[in-house]
Amino acid sequence: RKEVEQDPGPFNVPEGATVAFNCTYSNSASQSFFWYRQDCRKEPKLLMSVYSSGNEDGRFTAQLNRASQYISLLIRDSKLSDSATYLCVAYASGTYKYIFGTGTRLKVLA
Amino acid sequence: NAGVTQTPKFQVLKTGQSMTLQCAQDMNHEYMSWYRQDPGMGLRLIHYSVGAGITDQGEVPNGYNVSRSTTEDFPLRLLSAAPSQTSVYFCASSYRQGLETQYFGPGTRLLVL
């Protein structure tokens, strides 16, 4: 079992739709979580960090559920420019390693 | 700030050749890491460093060496290239590991024939 798991998709959604991705992690010592966005053939870029209380940045909302060991990303009012692969990342205390999920591909359709 | 830079952008090697992928950052970051990204596999950690003079192995270290003689530079050496090392390689850095986000370089696309 991978340490960080994501549904690879693709999620094909119309413009304006709301879409949600989940990501599960297996290491209960994981303490920091991030969502990255990666465009085709480009480097990953931070979308947002995920805080225990949940956090929002414009159309994007991230949630953490420690009891069930998953994090989520909600995108409201999807734009064509949101089409990308979204990577979930977990960092476990003492490991010095950021562990990436394989990514969820999103395609927003006109 | 240039951020994280990587050279070369593209490289073709023959099996058995060696080469060094360069990575540098100008943000005074303590933590640096190397990943490889293959289709369907996501980003996998090769080696990382928590500061100058300190390196350690990640998930897939075999066939690769690293060193960290300065805070700025973290080169990745392929000792004897194999077709299985055909991949996209990303270098990343963060001020400290764990609570801080990582910044990625633009990547090096490597083809081993």
Interface residues (C-beta under 8 A of the other chain):
Chain A: P8 Q31 S32 F34 K42 E43 P44 K45 L46 S49 L87 Y91 S93 Y96 K97 Y98 I99 F100 G101 T102 G103
Chain B: Y31 S33 Y35 G40 M41 G42 L43 R44 L45 Y48 V50 D56 G58 E59 F90 Q97 G98 L99 T101 Q102 Y103 F104 G105 P106 G107
